[in-house]
C-alpha cells in the first residue's frame, strides 16, 4: 500500500516501478520481472454496488461490478505472463476496503456477494494508492 499526502509522488513511484519491472523483462532471469499493466480506478467515484456488483431484488438478476469485471474479464482472460496491478487511486474507507481484505492477504481470493470466488494467479498483484487513510486517528484540534 502506498500512502501519502496529495502531490508527494505516489503515482510517480508506482509508475517508475512498473516501468522498471517491464524494462527488465527478459534481461534478468527472474520471473518477477514481467510486463506490468496498470488498471486505475478511484473506488470513491462510484457506488459500492457499481464497484463490487449487486443483485436486483425485483428481477433477481446479478449485475457484475467493476472490480469483478476487471479481475475476471481482463486479468484472468490474459493468457500471457503479464502482471496486472489494479490500482485503487483514492482515499481508503471502511466501506469498500472491507470487501478487499481477502485480496489483500496471501490467499488472493476475491469473494463476492454472489458467493462466487475468484482466485488471482500467483503473479497478479493488488496495489492500493491512497491520499490519506480515513481510518487513521484524526489530529486533535487545539
QUIBELDA-V876672 format. One line per field, one symbol per residue. psi: psi as a letter, one per 30 degrees, with the letter a starting at -180 (. if undefined). burial: # if it has 9 or more other ideal C-beta (glycine too) atoms within 8 Angstrom, else .. A space follows every 10 residues. Layout:
psi: ???
burial: ???
This chain:
psi: kkkllkggge eeeeeeeeee eeefkffkik ffjlkkkkjk ljffflleee efllkjfefg kkjkleeeee eefeeffjgl gkkkjjjjjl kklfeffeff eeffaffhkj klfggkkkkk legkkkkkkk elkfflkkkk k.
burial: .#.......# ..###.###. ##.##..... ..####.##. ###..#..#. ######.... ..#.###### ##.###.... .######### ###..##.## .##....### .#.....#.# ...#.##### .#........ ..
